[in-house]
Every structure is written in C-alpha cells, then in structure tokens.
Amino acid sequence: MTLFMKEKDTLFKDRFFVKDAFDNTLFTVEGKNFSLSKKLTIYDSKDRELAVVQKKAFALTPKYAVLVENEEVAELSK
C-alpha cells in the first residue's frame, strides 16, 4: 500500500492528511504550532481520535510517547 502525505500550514495549527493512491483521506494529523507540549493528534477518516503522539520532557535524546485513550502504548526515540 502506498500512502501520501499532504501538509497544510496555518499560523496556529499544522495539519497533515494521509491519503491513499486514490486520493482518499485515511488519517488526519493535527498539531498546534504554539504548544509547549509538542503534541500531535491522529484522527481517522470519520474524525474520531485514534492516538496522540507527545514529546517527552526531560529526555537527553528526542523521545515521544504514543497514547491511545490516555494510556501509553509505545515510545518512539531517535
């Protein structure tokens, strides 16, 4: 499966659309530009929240927590 990402930058919010080869939107990812928490929210095609990716504070290297229903299910690191 091939996925495509298209970004829309606005002053206060970043928005990414993940689409398939037929230009159907599969996921929408939104983040706030002026947020201290560096948080991205992932929505499905029906605008239901699937997960949140949030940067962890106080880490020596960049680390991100993946949260589903406010429970950490994964950690991403460089």
N, C-alpha and C positions, 0 to 999 in steps of 0.2 A: 504494500500500500504506500502510495506517495502522498505526503502531506505538504501543504504550502502555508506559509505564514505571511500575513499582511498586517503592517503596523499603522495605526492612526495616532499621531501625536497631537495632543491638545495642551494647553497651558497647565491644567491642573491634573490631567489623567492620561496615562498611557493605556492604549487598548490594542490588543493583538487578536487577530482572527486566524484560527487554524482551519484550513479548508482542504477538501479532497480534490482529486483531479477533475471532478465535475463542477467545481466551484460551490459546493455545498459547505456551509459553515458547520464544523463539527464541535469546535470549542471556541470560547471567547475568554481571553485572559485580560484582566484589568488590574492596574496598579496606580497608586497615587504618587505624583511627582514630588510633592512637598511633605511626604510622610516620613517620620523618623524611623518607623519600624521596617521599612523596605519590604512591603507585603504585596504579593500578587494573588489574586483570586481567580480560580478557574471555574468557568461555567459551561454547562452542556448547551446543546442547540435549543433547549427549551428554557434557558436562563435559570436553571437550577444550579446552585453552588455544589461543585464536586470536591474541591480541595483548595487549600490555602498554602502558599509557599512563602515562608517568612524567614528573613535573615536573622541568625542568632547573634546576640550581642556578646561581647567579651570573648571572642574566639581569635586565636592567633592567625588562622587562615580563614577565608570566607566559608561559612557553614550555613546551611539553610535547613529548616525543618519543614516537612510536608505534613500538613494537618488535614485530617478528614473528620468531620464532626467534632472539632476541637481536640482531637486525640492525635498525637504524633505517630505517624505510621512509617516515616522514613526520614533519613538525614542525608543531605547532599553536601559533599565537600569537594574542594579542588584537589 
